[in-house]
């Protein structure tokens, strides 16, 4: 996100002074400065507290403080506080459901002991989470709101269109398609779409959502590779918030997917990764993607940018060059 330069650090610090713990203060400061969307800020607070009531109390405190601001230069800051408050109030039930999901101890491990264990965990996690909330299962920052998830999804589609990686002449592979929210948008825009996921429950939801679209094909797969598809099948492969789970399952699985995507893409095909990991190290993510792009014959066109206003996902756009270095 692009920060609001008119909002001064001093005004933001006055509103957040004394809020504990410091991480919550930092989340709110980034949000009120325009560096983090209100939806992602609420998501991060929920992840930290696992308590929607506690998050509401924190937001209310900031709201009360903002009401005391009177200077004209603080109008933009008050507007941002109002947006945060309104989002919390309108999605309070969704926030409570997300807090319940987080308390259920289904959080992903930092690193699975084996690739097989990692894939099995993801299958259990998403089979379970989609039954709690379809929207939150694929994007906690949606706060369980279909409207908010639709807005975020449309931002992704707009970015794909700007990169010219989707279109009526394009055959697209959606890796980790989840509930089919991207596939449903791609169907009317592309020649054909193939969505895959390790979660049977998510594929069932995706089948329902995409039922009217004859050119959208959805399949539960093993999660190990793309063996269901022949070489040079697709013009574009996309992975929206999928690679963090591949990373948690092990570096070998990440390497396997780079090799497999290189295999199934046509020459000059595009590979889009939205979020590479959850480790919070953008520089390391860029270095990893750059190395594997070189190893598997991709040119890096976009490296770790954050082009979305609702979601804080980092974007990588690669293009297959046919040249592959020896491993």
ZAKOLTI-474081 format. One record per residue (C-alpha): residue number from 1; residue in one letter; y, x, z. Coordinates in steps of 0.05 Angstrom, whole numbers. Example, Ala and Ser with C-alpha at 12.3 -4.5 7.8 and 13.67 -1.06 7.14 Angstrom:
BEGIN
+-----+------+--------+--------+--------+
!  nr ! rest !      y !      x !      z !
+-----+------+--------+--------+--------+
!   1 !    A !    -90 !    246 !    156 !
!   2 !    S !    -21 !    273 !    143 !
+-----+------+--------+--------+--------+
! end
This chain:
BEGIN
+-----+------+--------+--------+--------+
!  nr ! rest !      y !      x !      z !
+-----+------+--------+--------+--------+
!   1 !    X !      0 !      0 !      0 !
!   2 !    X !     72 !     20 !    -11 !
!   3 !    X !    111 !     21 !     55 !
!   4 !    X !    174 !    -19 !     65 !
!   5 !    X !    226 !     36 !     67 !
!   6 !    X !    278 !    -12 !     95 !
!   7 !    X !    239 !    -19 !    160 !
!   8 !    X !    259 !     37 !    207 !
!   9 !    X !    210 !     75 !    250 !
!  10 !    X !    254 !     61 !    310 !
!  11 !    X !    249 !    -14 !    302 !
!  12 !    X !    174 !    -11 !    294 !
!  13 !    X !    167 !     34 !    355 !
!  14 !    X !    208 !    -15 !    397 !
!  15 !    X !    161 !    -72 !    379 !
!  16 !    X !     98 !    -33 !    394 !
!  17 !    X !    120 !      9 !    453 !
!  18 !    X !     70 !      7 !    511 !
!  19 !    X !     16 !    -30 !    473 !
!  20 !    X !    -52 !     -2 !    494 !
!  21 !    X !    -97 !     30 !    474 !
!  22 !    X !    -59 !     79 !    430 !
!  23 !    X !   -104 !     63 !    370 !
!  24 !    X !    -82 !     -9 !    372 !
!  25 !    X !    -10 !     13 !    374 !
!  26 !    X !    -22 !     57 !    314 !
!  27 !    X !    -54 !      0 !    275 !
!  28 !    X !      5 !    -45 !    289 !
!  29 !    X !     55 !      9 !    272 !
!  30 !    X !     22 !     21 !    205 !
!  31 !    X !     21 !    -53 !    191 !
!  32 !    X !     93 !    -66 !    210 !
!  33 !    X !    115 !     -5 !    170 !
!  34 !    X !     81 !    -33 !    108 !
!  35 !    X !     26 !     18 !    104 !
!  36 !    X !    -30 !    -30 !    123 !
!  37 !    X !    -38 !   -103 !    104 !
!  38 !    X !    -38 !   -155 !    160 !
!  39 !    X !   -109 !   -175 !    141 !
!  40 !    X !   -136 !   -104 !    147 !
!  41 !    X !    -96 !    -94 !    212 !
!  42 !    X !   -128 !   -155 !    243 !
!  43 !    X !   -196 !   -132 !    218 !
!  44 !    X !   -188 !    -64 !    250 !
!  45 !    X !   -165 !    -94 !    315 !
!  46 !    X !   -226 !   -140 !    315 !
!  47 !    X !   -273 !    -81 !    301 !
!  48 !    X !   -242 !    -43 !    360 !
!  49 !    X !   -243 !   -101 !    410 !
!  50 !    X !   -298 !   -147 !    386 !
!  51 !    X !   -254 !   -199 !    420 !
!  52 !    X !   -211 !   -248 !    380 !
!  53 !    X !   -175 !   -272 !    443 !
!  54 !    X !   -154 !   -201 !    459 !
!  55 !    X !   -128 !   -191 !    389 !
!  56 !    X !    -89 !   -256 !    393 !
!  57 !    X !    -58 !   -233 !    459 !
!  58 !    X !    -35 !   -168 !    426 !
!  59 !    X !     -6 !   -203 !    366 !
!  60 !    X !     29 !   -254 !    411 !
!  61 !    X !     62 !   -197 !    450 !
!  62 !    X !     90 !   -167 !    386 !
!  63 !    X !    113 !   -236 !    364 !
!  64 !    X !    151 !   -247 !    429 !
!  65 !    X !    185 !   -180 !    422 !
!  66 !    X !    204 !   -193 !    350 !
!  67 !    X !    237 !   -258 !    369 !
!  68 !    X !    288 !   -218 !    409 !
!  69 !    X !    310 !   -177 !    349 !
!  70 !    X !    377 !   -200 !    324 !
!  71 !    X !    403 !   -147 !    277 !
!  72 !    X !    404 !   -164 !    203 !
!  73 !    X !    370 !    -98 !    187 !
!  74 !    X !    308 !   -122 !    224 !
!  75 !    X !    297 !   -184 !    180 !
!  76 !    X !    243 !   -150 !    139 !
!  77 !    X !    207 !   -128 !    202 !
!  78 !    X !    209 !   -199 !    231 !
!  79 !    X !    181 !   -225 !    166 !
!  80 !    X !    122 !   -178 !    171 !
!  81 !    X !    110 !   -198 !    243 !
!  82 !    X !    112 !   -271 !    222 !
!  83 !    X !     61 !   -257 !    168 !
!  84 !    X !     14 !   -223 !    218 !
!  85 !    X !     23 !   -280 !    268 !
!  86 !    X !     11 !   -334 !    216 !
!  87 !    X !    -51 !   -300 !    190 !
!  88 !    X !    -79 !   -296 !    260 !
!  89 !    X !    -64 !   -369 !    276 !
!  90 !    X !    -90 !   -396 !    210 !
!  91 !    X !   -155 !   -356 !    214 !
!  92 !    X !   -168 !   -357 !    289 !
!  93 !    X !   -237 !   -390 !    281 !
!  94 !    X !   -255 !   -339 !    228 !
!  95 !    X !   -233 !   -282 !    273 !
!  96 !    X !   -276 !   -311 !    329 !
!  97 !    X !   -336 !   -313 !    282 !
!  98 !    X !   -324 !   -241 !    261 !
!  99 !    X !   -319 !   -219 !    334 !
! 100 !    X !   -386 !   -254 !    347 !
! 101 !    X !   -417 !   -218 !    287 !
! 102 !    X !   -391 !   -151 !    313 !
! 103 !    X !   -418 !   -164 !    383 !
! 104 !    X !   -487 !   -178 !    354 !
! 105 !    X !   -496 !   -103 !    348 !
! 106 !    X !   -511 !   -104 !    274 !
! 107 !    X !   -461 !    -48 !    260 !
! 108 !    X !   -484 !      3 !    210 !
! 109 !    X !   -508 !     70 !    238 !
! 110 !    X !   -464 !    130 !    222 !
! 111 !    X !   -523 !    161 !    185 !
! 112 !    X !   -593 !    133 !    175 !
! 113 !    X !   -652 !    178 !    192 !
! 114 !    X !   -681 !    169 !    122 !
! 115 !    X !   -662 !    136 !     57 !
! 116 !    X !   -716 !     84 !     67 !
! 117 !    X !   -690 !     67 !    136 !
! 118 !    X !   -619 !     62 !    110 !
! 119 !    X !   -637 !     14 !     54 !
! 120 !    X !   -680 !    -28 !    101 !
! 121 !    X !   -622 !    -32 !    150 !
! 122 !    X !   -574 !    -55 !     96 !
! 123 !    X !   -623 !   -108 !     74 !
! 124 !    X !   -629 !   -135 !    145 !
! 125 !    X !   -554 !   -130 !    158 !
! 126 !    X !   -533 !   -168 !     96 !
! 127 !    X !   -589 !   -220 !     99 !
! 128 !    X !   -564 !   -235 !    170 !
! 129 !    X !   -489 !   -229 !    160 !
! 130 !    X !   -485 !   -274 !     99 !
! 131 !    X !   -515 !   -330 !    141 !
! 132 !    X !   -459 !   -321 !    192 !
! 133 !    X !   -402 !   -322 !    141 !
! 134 !    X !   -406 !   -313 !     66 !
! 135 !    X !   -335 !   -287 !     61 !
! 136 !    X !   -338 !   -240 !    121 !
! 137 !    X !   -406 !   -213 !    100 !
! 138 !    X !   -374 !   -179 !     39 !
! 139 !    X !   -304 !   -167 !     67 !
! 140 !    X !   -287 !   -169 !    141 !
! 141 !    X !   -214 !   -166 !    122 !
! 142 !    X !   -221 !   -236 !     91 !
! 143 !    X !   -224 !   -261 !    163 !
! 144 !    X !   -276 !   -311 !    138 !
! 145 !    X !   -224 !   -345 !     94 !
! 146 !    X !   -246 !   -365 !     23 !
! 147 !    X !   -173 !   -365 !      2 !
! 148 !    X !   -159 !   -295 !     27 !
! 149 !    X !   -223 !   -268 !     -4 !
! 150 !    X !   -205 !   -300 !    -71 !
! 151 !    X !   -136 !   -268 !    -69 !
! 152 !    X !   -166 !   -200 !    -54 !
! 153 !    X !   -219 !   -209 !   -109 !
! 154 !    X !   -166 !   -227 !   -160 !
! 155 !    X !   -129 !   -162 !   -143 !
! 156 !    X !   -192 !   -124 !   -159 !
! 157 !    X !   -201 !   -160 !   -225 !
! 158 !    X !   -128 !   -146 !   -243 !
! 159 !    X !   -139 !    -72 !   -231 !
! 160 !    X !   -202 !    -72 !   -273 !
! 161 !    X !   -163 !   -105 !   -329 !
! 162 !    X !   -108 !    -54 !   -324 !
! 163 !    X !   -159 !      2 !   -331 !
! 164 !    X !   -188 !    -36 !   -391 !
! 165 !    X !   -259 !    -29 !   -364 !
! 166 !    X !   -274 !   -104 !   -371 !
! 167 !    X !   -266 !   -149 !   -432 !
! 168 !    X !   -301 !   -196 !   -479 !
! 169 !    X !   -337 !   -138 !   -513 !
! 170 !    X !   -361 !   -107 !   -447 !
! 171 !    X !   -430 !   -108 !   -415 !
! 172 !    X !   -420 !    -96 !   -340 !
! 173 !    X !   -465 !    -75 !   -283 !
! 174 !    X !   -443 !    -98 !   -214 !
! 175 !    X !   -478 !    -53 !   -163 !
! 176 !    X !   -482 !    -86 !    -95 !
! 177 !    X !   -458 !   -153 !   -121 !
! 178 !    X !   -465 !   -188 !    -54 !
! 179 !    X !   -447 !   -262 !    -58 !
! 180 !    X !   -427 !   -256 !   -130 !
! 181 !    X !   -352 !   -260 !   -119 !
! 182 !    X !   -337 !   -205 !   -171 !
! 183 !    X !   -392 !   -227 !   -219 !
! 184 !    X !   -365 !   -298 !   -219 !
! 185 !    X !   -297 !   -272 !   -241 !
! 186 !    X !   -326 !   -224 !   -292 !
! 187 !    X !   -370 !   -275 !   -326 !
! 188 !    X !   -315 !   -311 !   -365 !
! 189 !    X !   -282 !   -245 !   -381 !
! 190 !    X !   -341 !   -203 !   -405 !
! 191 !    X !   -398 !   -206 !   -455 !
! 192 !    X !   -450 !   -204 !   -400 !
! 193 !    X !   -455 !   -185 !   -327 !
! 194 !    X !   -515 !   -159 !   -288 !
! 195 !    X !   -508 !   -161 !   -212 !
! 196 !    X !   -558 !   -127 !   -165 !
! 197 !    X !   -565 !   -125 !    -90 !
! 198 !    X !   -617 !   -108 !    -37 !
! 199 !    X !   -604 !   -172 !      1 !
! 200 !    X !   -645 !   -232 !    -20 !
! 201 !    X !   -600 !   -279 !     19 !
! 202 !    X !   -538 !   -253 !    -15 !
! 203 !    X !   -570 !   -258 !    -84 !
! 204 !    X !   -587 !   -331 !    -68 !
! 205 !    X !   -514 !   -345 !    -53 !
! 206 !    X !   -492 !   -307 !   -115 !
! 207 !    X !   -540 !   -349 !   -158 !
! 208 !    X !   -508 !   -412 !   -131 !
! 209 !    X !   -437 !   -387 !   -143 !
! 210 !    X !   -452 !   -362 !   -213 !
! 211 !    X !   -498 !   -418 !   -235 !
! 212 !    X !   -451 !   -445 !   -289 !
! 213 !    X !   -446 !   -377 !   -321 !
! 214 !    X !   -503 !   -365 !   -370 !
! 215 !    X !   -482 !   -294 !   -384 !
! 216 !    X !   -486 !   -273 !   -310 !
! 217 !    X !   -555 !   -246 !   -290 !
! 218 !    X !   -570 !   -231 !   -216 !
! 219 !    X !   -628 !   -193 !   -188 !
! 220 !    X !   -653 !   -168 !   -121 !
! 221 !    X !   -672 !    -95 !   -127 !
! 222 !    X !   -703 !    -42 !    -84 !
! 223 !    X !   -638 !     -5 !    -73 !
! 224 !    X !   -668 !     62 !    -93 !
! 225 !    X !   -647 !     65 !   -166 !
! 226 !    X !   -631 !     26 !   -229 !
! 227 !    X !   -701 !     27 !   -259 !
! 228 !    X !   -694 !    -45 !   -283 !
! 229 !    X !   -645 !    -23 !   -337 !
! 230 !    X !   -657 !     20 !   -398 !
! 231 !    X !   -614 !     79 !   -419 !
! 232 !    X !   -545 !     65 !   -448 !
! 233 !    X !   -546 !     -9 !   -428 !
! 234 !    X !   -475 !    -18 !   -402 !
! 235 !    X !   -403 !     -6 !   -420 !
! 236 !    X !   -380 !     -9 !   -347 !
! 237 !    X !   -412 !      0 !   -279 !
! 238 !    X !   -374 !    -22 !   -216 !
! 239 !    X !   -390 !    -13 !   -143 !
! 240 !    X !   -344 !    -51 !    -96 !
! 241 !    X !   -352 !    -28 !    -24 !
! 242 !    X !   -424 !     -7 !    -39 !
! 243 !    X !   -421 !     69 !    -35 !
! 244 !    X !   -405 !     71 !     39 !
! 245 !    X !   -474 !     42 !     52 !
! 246 !    X !   -507 !     89 !      2 !
! 247 !    X !   -473 !    146 !     39 !
! 248 !    X !   -499 !    121 !    106 !
! 249 !    X !   -569 !    120 !     76 !
! 250 !    X !   -564 !    193 !     56 !
! 251 !    X !   -534 !    242 !      6 !
! 252 !    X !   -598 !    239 !    -36 !
! 253 !    X !   -587 !    165 !    -50 !
! 254 !    X !   -515 !    177 !    -71 !
! 255 !    X !   -537 !    231 !   -119 !
! 256 !    X !   -591 !    185 !   -146 !
! 257 !    X !   -540 !    131 !   -162 !
! 258 !    X !   -493 !    179 !   -197 !
! 259 !    X !   -552 !    202 !   -240 !
! 260 !    X !   -575 !    131 !   -253 !
! 261 !    X !   -506 !    105 !   -271 !
! 262 !    X !   -498 !    164 !   -319 !
! 263 !    X !   -564 !    144 !   -350 !
! 264 !    X !   -550 !     69 !   -359 !
! 265 !    X !   -479 !     76 !   -384 !
! 266 !    X !   -463 !     82 !   -458 !
! 267 !    X !   -426 !    144 !   -482 !
! 268 !    X !   -353 !    136 !   -460 !
! 269 !    X !   -373 !     83 !   -409 !
! 270 !    X !   -332 !     71 !   -346 !
! 271 !    X !   -355 !     79 !   -274 !
! 272 !    X !   -312 !     47 !   -220 !
! 273 !    X !   -323 !     60 !   -146 !
! 274 !    X !   -280 !     21 !    -97 !
! 275 !    X !   -290 !     54 !    -29 !
! 276 !    X !   -334 !    116 !    -29 !
! 277 !    X !   -346 !    122 !     46 !
! 278 !    X !   -324 !     98 !    115 !
! 279 !    X !   -315 !    168 !    145 !
! 280 !    X !   -239 !    165 !    143 !
! 281 !    X !   -231 !    230 !    104 !
! 282 !    X !   -198 !    217 !     37 !
! 283 !    X !   -197 !    290 !     18 !
! 284 !    X !   -272 !    297 !     30 !
! 285 !    X !   -285 !    234 !    -10 !
! 286 !    X !   -246 !    260 !    -69 !
! 287 !    X !   -281 !    327 !    -66 !
! 288 !    X !   -350 !    293 !    -65 !
! 289 !    X !   -334 !    248 !   -123 !
! 290 !    X !   -304 !    305 !   -163 !
! 291 !    X !   -365 !    349 !   -152 !
! 292 !    X !   -415 !    294 !   -172 !
! 293 !    X !   -373 !    273 !   -230 !
! 294 !    X !   -377 !    344 !   -256 !
! 295 !    X !   -452 !    348 !   -243 !
! 296 !    X !   -469 !    283 !   -277 !
! 297 !    X !   -422 !    284 !   -337 !
! 298 !    X !   -362 !    243 !   -316 !
! 299 !    X !   -287 !    254 !   -324 !
! 300 !    X !   -246 !    232 !   -263 !
! 301 !    X !   -188 !    188 !   -286 !
! 302 !    X !   -168 !    160 !   -218 !
! 303 !    X !   -184 !    195 !   -152 !
! 304 !    X !   -178 !    159 !    -86 !
! 305 !    X !   -116 !    117 !    -99 !
! 306 !    X !   -103 !     54 !    -59 !
! 307 !    X !    -76 !      4 !   -109 !
! 308 !    X !    -88 !    -61 !    -71 !
! 309 !    X !    -39 !   -100 !    -26 !
! 310 !    X !    -91 !   -138 !     15 !
! 311 !    X !   -150 !    -90 !     18 !
! 312 !    X !   -142 !    -17 !     37 !
! 313 !    X !   -200 !      5 !     -8 !
! 314 !    X !   -195 !     71 !    -44 !
! 315 !    X !   -206 !     70 !   -119 !
! 316 !    X !   -243 !    119 !   -164 !
! 317 !    X !   -246 !    110 !   -240 !
! 318 !    X !   -294 !    155 !   -277 !
! 319 !    X !   -313 !    159 !   -351 !
! 320 !    X !   -378 !    185 !   -380 !
! 321 !    X !   -366 !    246 !   -424 !
! 322 !    X !   -438 !    262 !   -444 !
! 323 !    X !   -430 !    332 !   -417 !
! 324 !    X !   -473 !    347 !   -357 !
! 325 !    X !   -476 !    413 !   -320 !
! 326 !    X !   -543 !    441 !   -298 !
! 327 !    X !   -559 !    425 !   -226 !
+-----+------+--------+--------+--------+
! end
